[in-house]
Amino acid sequence: MSKATSGHRFNPTILREYDIRGIVGQTLSIADARALGRGFGSVVRRGGGTRVCVGYDGRLSSPELEAALVEGLAACGLSVLRVGRGPTPMLYFSRFALEADAGIMVTGSHNPPDYNGFKMVIGKNSFFGAQIQKLGQQVAAGDFESGAGSVTDHPVLEAYVDRLLQDVVPGMEKLAVAWDPGNGAAGEATAALTKRLPGRHFLINEKIDGTFPAHHPDPTVEKNLQQLKDCVAKNKCDLGIGFDGDGDRIGVIDGQGRVVWGDQLMLYFARDILKRQPGATIIADVKASQVLFDEIARAGGKPVMWMTGHSLIKTKMAEVGAPFAGEMSAHLFFADRYYGFDDALYAALRLLGILAGSGQSLATYRDSLPPVVNTPELRFPCAEERKLGVIGEVRARLAAEGADMTEIDGVRVRTADGWWLLRASNTQDVLVARCESGDQAGLTRLAAALTAQLAASGLKAPEF
């Protein structure tokens, strides 16, 4: 039964492109969680759904937010299945394991401790973009379904770990691995997993602690991997594996203490998958190295460059039937032998499996890649109302010059020196830039070209 009640207004800053996220006690409240339950639950009901899974991460605010969210969902007449504390991919897994129609994860991802939020899925699809904005309008109007729902506990951590262990292969017993969940939501699952994995395993920061006392839980920032590097060196490990705050992104260190970046991992997985699925489509975002796209083609695959954003990548992956996709930020998606969502723990198991059968160290693989020099992902401020205008101006000037560019997500320009990228962030009032060349002189020229374009639009370039 549809029932219009008094509406609830979210702070507009929390309605992001891929999720709902804000600062607890400032822009995000318990009332928001309850209203989200009513709003999202109504969307599920109107789509014919009856069952929704709910999980939560290790942040101090997560239990309260989860309880309010569950209350709102049940008030819509849904059967709410509480799957417990764990990583975001455990919540995604639960939707399949418990045959639910939708799922919501209470998580602040890799944000600082005072943040929290919600990631949502309906069926196999992310709930994002215009859907989130429409949901905000629906909640403000008080346009909710009502009914007598139910709430039951269905812990799935053990079943999730059991599923991960299906990808254990012979040879893993030879490996020594350091693990750093960063006190995030993947800590308990990592501990349970490594107890049953063959090989030698060394865990640090595996205790879930929402204050993140060891370091910020973002393994794509190299300074956050220092403890993992130290653990690899101390224990003479073959590699080190780190996770972000909610366990959907991975960071990897080789046996020499060097970072294996997201696009380098993508190529490692793509080559393995293409051995079994020749000609398969492999998707990567616009920030990835040209080496990745060239080497996928060389390995017999069909490389597709796509927009940055895990929800956008997942959607494209389903559209074209790709067995694997990834982002520079190390969201890695396996539809090959798995469900197609981003799961850093599963990626870790696949990585160990390839290593076990290859007879080659990860460091040797890294050394084998064509040499390039590149900038990190450079993010710099640009007013929300200006950022898309800047991209449009740059694109128009480049088109007039006859530049070789890709316009999938911002502009990615190819020259004899390599490539440079400028795009607008989907989630913040910033522009994002990156350059890559075969040598330092080429990188300097690319940076100068990018700087000139920004200057022509009245902006100062970031420090390269």
C-alpha positions in Angstrom: 0.0 0.0 0.0 1.4 3.4 -1.0 1.2 6.0 1.7 2.2 9.7 1.6 3.6 10.8 4.9 5.7 13.7 6.0 8.8 13.9 3.9 12.5 14.0 4.9 15.1 16.2 3.3 18.7 14.9 2.9 21.6 17.3 3.0 22.2 17.6 -0.8 25.9 17.1 -0.3 25.4 13.4 0.7 23.6 12.4 -2.5 26.8 11.4 -4.4 27.2 9.9 -7.9 27.8 6.3 -6.7 26.5 6.2 -3.1 25.2 8.3 -0.2 28.0 9.5 2.0 28.5 12.3 4.6 29.9 13.3 8.0 28.1 11.7 10.8 26.4 14.3 13.1 26.9 17.0 10.6 25.6 16.1 7.1 24.5 12.5 7.9 22.1 11.4 10.7 20.2 8.5 12.1 17.1 10.0 10.7 18.7 10.0 7.3 19.3 6.3 7.6 15.7 5.6 8.6 14.4 7.8 5.7 16.7 6.1 3.3 15.3 2.7 4.4 11.8 4.0 3.7 12.7 5.5 0.3 14.9 2.7 -1.0 12.6 0.0 0.4 9.7 1.7 -1.6 11.7 1.5 -4.8 12.4 -2.2 -4.2 8.7 -2.9 -3.4 7.5 -1.0 -6.6 10.0 -3.1 -8.6 8.4 -6.3 -7.3 11.0 -7.1 -4.7 10.3 -8.6 -1.3 13.7 -9.4 0.2 16.7 -7.0 1.0 20.0 -7.8 2.6 21.7 -5.3 4.9 25.4 -5.3 6.0 27.6 -2.8 7.8 31.3 -2.0 8.2 33.5 -1.5 11.3 32.9 2.3 11.8 31.8 3.4 15.2 28.6 4.9 13.8 27.6 1.9 11.6 25.6 -0.2 14.1 23.2 2.7 14.9 22.9 3.6 11.2 22.2 0.0 10.3 19.5 -0.4 13.0 17.7 2.7 11.7 18.1 1.6 8.1 16.6 -1.8 8.9 13.7 -0.1 10.7 12.9 2.0 7.6 13.1 -1.0 5.2 10.8 -3.2 7.4 8.3 -0.3 7.5 7.9 -0.8 3.7 6.7 -4.3 4.2 10.0 -6.0 3.1 11.7 -9.0 4.5 15.0 -7.6 5.8 18.0 -10.0 6.1 20.7 -8.7 8.4 24.0 -10.3 7.2 26.2 -8.7 9.8 29.5 -6.8 9.9 32.0 -7.4 7.1 33.3 -6.0 3.8 31.1 -4.5 1.1 31.6 -7.5 -1.2 30.3 -9.8 1.5 27.0 -7.8 1.3 27.1 -8.2 -2.5 27.7 -11.9 -2.1 24.8 -12.2 0.3 22.3 -11.0 -2.3 23.2 -14.1 -4.4 23.5 -16.5 -1.5 20.2 -15.5 0.1 18.4 -14.9 -3.2 17.5 -11.4 -2.2 16.2 -8.7 -4.5 18.4 -5.9 -3.3 21.0 -4.9 -0.8 22.4 -2.0 1.2 25.8 -1.7 2.8 26.4 0.8 5.6 29.9 2.0 4.9 32.1 5.0 4.7 34.4 3.2 2.3 38.0 4.6 2.7 36.9 8.0 4.0 38.1 9.3 7.4 36.5 7.9 10.6 33.8 10.5 11.0 32.3 9.7 7.6 29.7 7.0 6.8 27.3 6.2 4.1 25.4 3.6 2.1 26.1 1.6 -1.1 23.0 0.2 -2.8 22.2 -2.6 -5.3 19.0 -3.8 -6.9 19.3 -7.2 -8.6 22.8 -7.4 -10.2 22.9 -3.6 -10.8 24.3 -0.7 -8.8 21.9 1.9 -7.7 23.6 5.2 -8.6 23.6 8.5 -10.5 20.1 9.8 -11.4 18.5 7.0 -9.4 20.0 8.5 -6.2 18.9 12.0 -7.1 15.3 10.7 -7.8 15.4 8.8 -4.5 16.2 12.1 -2.7 13.2 13.7 -4.3 10.9 10.8 -3.4 12.0 10.9 0.2 11.4 14.6 0.4 7.9 14.1 -0.9 7.2 11.4 1.7 6.2 9.0 -1.1 6.6 5.7 0.7 5.2 2.2 0.6 4.0 0.8 3.9 3.5 -2.7 5.2 4.2 -5.2 7.9 7.8 -6.3 7.2 10.1 -8.8 9.0 13.6 -8.7 10.2 15.8 -11.8 10.6 19.5 -12.3 11.2 21.4 -14.2 8.5 25.2 -14.0 9.1 27.0 -14.9 6.0 30.7 -14.3 6.9 31.4 -18.0 7.1 29.6 -18.8 3.8 31.5 -15.9 2.1 34.9 -17.2 3.2 33.9 -20.7 2.1 33.1 -19.2 -1.4 36.5 -17.4 -1.6 38.3 -20.7 -0.7 36.8 -22.4 -3.8 39.6 -20.6 -5.7 42.5 -22.2 -3.8 44.8 -24.0 -6.3 47.9 -26.3 -5.9 51.1 -24.4 -5.4 49.8 -21.8 -3.0 51.5 -23.6 -0.1 54.8 -22.3 -1.5 53.8 -18.6 -1.0 54.5 -16.3 1.9 52.1 -13.4 2.0 51.7 -10.3 4.2 48.2 -8.9 4.7 47.0 -5.5 5.9 43.2 -4.9 6.1 44.0 -1.5 7.6 41.7 -2.1 10.6 38.8 -2.0 8.1 35.8 -4.1 7.6 37.7 -6.9 5.8 39.8 -7.7 8.9 37.7 -10.5 10.3 37.2 -12.1 6.9 40.9 -11.9 6.1 41.8 -13.6 9.4 39.2 -16.3 8.8 40.5 -16.8 5.2 44.2 -16.9 6.0 43.7 -19.5 8.7 42.5 -21.9 6.1 44.7 -20.9 3.2 47.8 -23.0 2.4 51.1 -21.1 2.6 52.6 -18.8 5.2 50.6 -15.7 6.2 51.5 -12.6 8.2 48.6 -10.3 9.3 48.9 -6.8 10.5 46.0 -4.4 11.4 43.5 -7.2 11.1 41.5 -6.1 14.1 38.4 -4.1 13.0 38.7 -0.6 14.5 36.6 2.3 13.2 39.2 4.9 14.4 41.8 3.4 11.9 44.7 3.8 14.4 47.4 2.4 12.1 46.9 4.4 9.0 44.2 5.7 6.6 42.5 2.8 5.0 43.3 3.6 1.3 45.8 1.2 -0.2 46.1 3.2 -3.5 48.0 5.9 -1.6 51.6 4.7 -1.2 52.3 6.1 2.2 49.5 4.0 3.6 51.4 0.8 2.5 54.5 1.5 4.5 53.6 -1.0 7.3 52.8 -3.6 4.6 56.2 -3.0 2.9 57.9 -3.4 6.3 56.0 -6.7 6.9 57.0 -8.0 3.5 60.6 -7.2 4.1 60.7 -8.5 7.7 59.2 -11.9 6.8 60.8 -12.2 3.3 57.3 -12.5 1.8 56.6 -13.1 -1.9 54.1 -10.2 -1.8 51.9 -8.0 0.4 48.2 -7.4 0.0 46.2 -4.5 1.5 42.5 -3.6 1.5 40.6 -0.3 1.8 38.1 0.4 4.5 35.3 -1.7 3.1 37.3 -4.3 1.2 36.3 -3.6 -2.4 39.7 -2.2 -3.4 43.1 -3.8 -3.2 46.7 -2.7 -2.9 49.6 -4.9 -3.7 53.3 -4.9 -2.9 55.8 -7.1 -4.7 58.6 -9.0 -2.9 61.0 -6.1 -3.4 58.6 -3.7 -1.7 57.4 -1.9 -4.8 53.7 -1.1 -5.5 52.0 -3.0 -8.2 49.5 -0.4 -9.4 45.9 -1.0 -10.4 46.5 -1.1 -14.1 49.4 -3.4 -13.7 47.2 -5.8 -11.8 44.6 -5.5 -14.4 47.0 -6.7 -17.1 48.2 -9.6 -14.9 44.6 -10.8 -14.5 43.6 -10.1 -18.1 46.5 -12.2 -19.6 45.4 -15.1 -17.4 41.7 -14.8 -18.4 42.6 -14.4 -22.1 44.4 -17.8 -22.1 41.0 -19.4 -21.4 38.8 -16.9 -23.2 40.7 -15.7 -26.3 39.2 -12.6 -27.9 37.3 -11.6 -24.7 36.5 -7.9 -24.0 38.5 -6.4 -21.1 37.4 -3.0 -19.8 39.5 -0.4 -18.0 38.9 3.2 -17.1 40.4 6.3 -18.8 43.1 6.8 -16.2 44.8 3.4 -17.0 48.2 3.2 -18.7 48.3 2.8 -22.5 50.5 -0.2 -21.8 47.4 -2.0 -20.4 45.3 -1.4 -23.5 48.2 -2.3 -25.9 49.1 -5.4 -24.0 45.5 -6.7 -23.8 45.3 -6.4 -27.6 48.7 -8.1 -27.9 47.4 -11.0 -25.8 44.4 -11.4 -28.1 41.8 -9.5 -26.2 39.6 -6.6 -27.1 40.5 -3.7 -24.9 37.7 -1.2 -24.1 38.4 2.2 -22.5 35.5 3.5 -20.4 34.5 6.1 -17.9 35.9 6.2 -14.4 33.5 5.1 -11.6 32.9 1.6 -10.2 29.1 1.7 -10.9 29.7 2.9 -14.5 32.3 0.2 -15.1 30.0 -2.5 -13.7 27.2 -1.4 -15.9 29.3 -1.4 -19.0 30.7 -4.8 -18.1 27.2 -6.3 -18.0 26.3 -4.5 -21.2 29.1 -6.0 -23.3 29.5 -9.3 -21.4 33.1 -8.7 -20.4 34.6 -11.4 -18.1 36.9 -8.8 -16.4 37.1 -5.1 -15.8 39.0 -2.7 -13.5 39.8 0.8 -12.5 43.1 2.5 -11.8 41.7 2.9 -8.2 41.9 -0.9 -8.0 38.3 -1.8 -8.1 38.6 -5.1 -9.9 35.5 -6.9 -11.3 35.5 -10.7 -12.1 32.7 -12.2 -14.0 35.0 -15.0 -14.9 34.2 -17.7 -12.3 32.6 -15.1 -10.1 29.7 -12.7 -9.8 30.9 -9.6 -11.6 31.2 -7.3 -8.6 34.3 -5.7 -7.1 35.8 -7.8 -4.4 39.3 -7.2 -3.2 39.5 -10.5 -1.2 38.5 -12.5 -4.2 41.0 -10.6 -6.3 43.7 -11.5 -3.8 42.8 -15.2 -4.1 43.0 -15.0 -7.9 46.3 -13.2 -7.7 47.7 -16.0 -5.4 46.3 -18.6 -7.7 48.1 -17.2 -10.8 51.3 -16.7 -8.9 51.2 -20.3 -7.6 50.9 -21.7 -11.1 53.2 -19.3 -13.0 56.6 -20.2 -11.5 57.3 -16.4 -11.8 57.5 -13.9 -9.0 55.3 -10.8 -9.0 58.5 -8.7 -9.0 59.7 -10.5 -12.2 56.3 -9.7 -13.8 56.5 -6.1 -12.8 60.0 -5.8 -14.3 58.8 -7.3 -17.6 56.4 -4.5 -18.3 57.3 -1.9 -20.9 59.0 1.0 -19.1 57.0 4.2 -18.8 57.1 7.2 -16.6 53.9 8.8 -15.4 52.4 11.2 -12.9 50.1 9.9 -10.1 46.4 10.9 -10.3 46.6 14.7 -9.7 43.4 16.2 -8.2 43.1 19.9 -7.9 40.2 22.3 -6.9 37.8 23.6 -9.5 34.4 25.0 -8.6 31.5 22.6 -9.1 29.7 25.0 -11.5 33.0 25.6 -13.5 34.5 22.1 -13.9 32.4 20.8 -16.8 32.8 24.1 -18.5 36.6 23.9 -18.4 36.4 20.4 -19.9 34.2 21.7 -22.7 36.6 24.6 -23.4 39.6 22.3 -23.5 37.8 19.9 -25.8 36.8 22.6 -28.2 40.3 24.0 -28.5 41.8 20.5 -29.0 39.2 19.7 -31.7 40.1 22.9 -33.5 43.7 21.9 -33.5 42.9 18.4 -34.8 44.2 16.7 -31.7 44.1 12.9 -31.4 41.8 12.6 -28.4 39.3 10.3 -26.7 36.2 12.0 -25.2 34.7 9.1 -23.2 35.3 10.8 -19.9 36.8 14.3 -20.1 39.6 14.4 -22.7 42.5 11.9 -23.1 45.0 13.3 -25.7 47.5 11.1 -27.5 50.8 12.6 -28.9 54.1 11.3 -30.0 55.2 11.6 -26.4 52.4 9.5 -24.9 49.1 10.8 -23.4 47.6 13.2 -21.0 44.1 13.2 -19.4 41.9 15.9 -17.9 38.5 15.0 -16.5 36.0 16.3 -14.0 35.5 14.3 -10.8 32.0 12.8 -10.5 32.0 13.1 -6.7 34.0 16.3 -5.8 34.6 19.8 -6.9 37.9 18.9 -8.5 39.5 18.2 -11.8 41.7 15.2 -12.3 44.8 15.0 -14.5 47.3 12.4 -15.4 50.2 12.1 -17.9 52.3 9.1 -19.2 55.3 9.0 -21.5 58.1 6.7 -22.4 60.7 9.0 -20.8 61.0 12.0 -18.5 61.5 14.5 -21.3 58.3 13.4 -23.0 56.5 13.6 -19.7 57.7 17.2 -19.2 56.3 18.1 -22.7 52.9 16.4 -21.9 52.7 18.3 -18.6 53.5 21.6 -20.4 50.7 20.9 -22.9 48.2 20.2 -20.2 49.4 23.3 -18.2 48.8 25.5 -21.3 45.3 24.2 -21.8 44.4 24.9 -18.1 46.0 28.4 -18.4 43.9 29.1 -21.4 40.8 28.4 -19.3 42.1 30.6 -16.4 43.3 27.8 -14.2 46.6 27.0 -12.5 48.0 23.5 -13.2 48.7 21.2 -10.3 52.3 20.4 -9.3 53.6 17.6 -11.5 
